[in-house]
Amino acid sequence: MAAPAVPRSVLLIVSGSIAAFKVPELIRLLKADGIQVRCVLTQGGSQFVTPLTLQALSGQPVHTDLFSLTTEQEMGHIALSRSADLLLVCPASANLLARMAGGLADDLASTVLLATDTPVMVAPGMNVRMWDHPATQANIKTLKERGVTFLGPVSGEMACGEYGPGRMVEPADVLDAVLGFFRQQVRQTGPLAGKACLVTAGPTHEPLDPVRYLANRSSGKQGYALAEALADLGAEVTLISGPTGLRPPAGVTVSFSETACEMQDLTLDTARSKAFDLAICTAAVADWRPAYVQDQKIKKKVGKDDVPPPLALLPNPDILAELSAPSSFRPQLVVGFAAETETVEAHARAKLARKGCDWIVANHVGAGSGVMGGSENQVILMTQDTAEHWPRLSKEDVARRLAITLADWFSKRHKSL
Ligand code: C5P
């Protein structure tokens, strides 16, 4: 699918800490998100991870020596320091932090860090006493004052057997920080820069008693992917999520709700709190909720008295319809989703009219489609007078394609105003 609006590249500087064992996984995660990675490995770092591993995973030559003819021929150390959008020191040893703070340039890593004006992010990893040492703390203060961003460390059990602060954050947390950084940058320049988007996602849980609830098979994956894709194009995204097991997307404001009524309150309060340009309701909101919620667990009876309790239901509010209705806070464009198991296009067209939204994304969720809870989706994008059948794609690709279509719509609308 189309690349993000802005190329994103990271110069990953790996120094000598046992936490370097987490770096291969980090490179894999960064690359999977389409971020270019080039590595600089210090001598200490090479005791924990080999250049070959970093090269194989990053797909780029690994730079180790300041006075290397190979590095200088391929890309001089000054050019290297400016070759990326972000310098990420991970793990950052106490020694490299000290050399950064002191302005030393006695190896390739420290020289690159001194020669750059690119933003620098560091993820320290070291023994708790090294972290706590006044010298390290003074270096950290200096570096923070100079604008270096620190990720962690966290407290935990360390490779040396001690416990406390100094443990490097996990690769997934580093990835989130990097994605958050790029999403912040693209907010100035991306095709959706300046656009505020509200997205609902996931299922709702409708309680019967403190331990039981009615729910559906929605995983929230499509809505979360959409929130990320919009943020990658520069939008300021607010995600209202039902209960999912998903990691909140980096650089996106997320609020959680459990029931449809809670999601309604949260969504409408959010929509009223500031002007949204776009709302996309992907949430699989339960249509009904139990009419009575018992305070205590409903008990089974014994023998012939074990008659299942009756299930009386009440209709839930329709959040999409409420957002779509004319009001002072209606977003410029409101997009619904329609999950159908049969006659998808006809049902979705009727829903578009009934709900009053502008576009609807219809998808087939019938038995065997694998869409609900799965990783792929096949959709029809329907506007008031068009229906575009998309091929089966990953949910991430559906999200990216929809985000690009939305960016085009806003740009054409802007031009015609
Ligand atoms: O009515 P149905 O559930 O098929 O409509 C689907 C669309 O309406 C989705 O966009 C969904 O997020 C939204 N919806 C809603 N509130 C409801 C039911 C559905 O916002 N109570």
Boltz pocket constraint, residues with backbone or C-beta under 6 A from the ligand:
constraints:
  - pocket:
      binder: B
      contacts: [[A, 200], [A, 260], [A, 281], [A, 282], [A, 283], [A, 284], [A, 285], [A, 286], [A, 287], [A, 316], [A, 317], [A, 318], [A, 319], [A, 320], [A, 321], [A, 335], [A, 336], [A, 337], [A, 338], [A, 339], [A, 351]]
      max_distance: 6.0
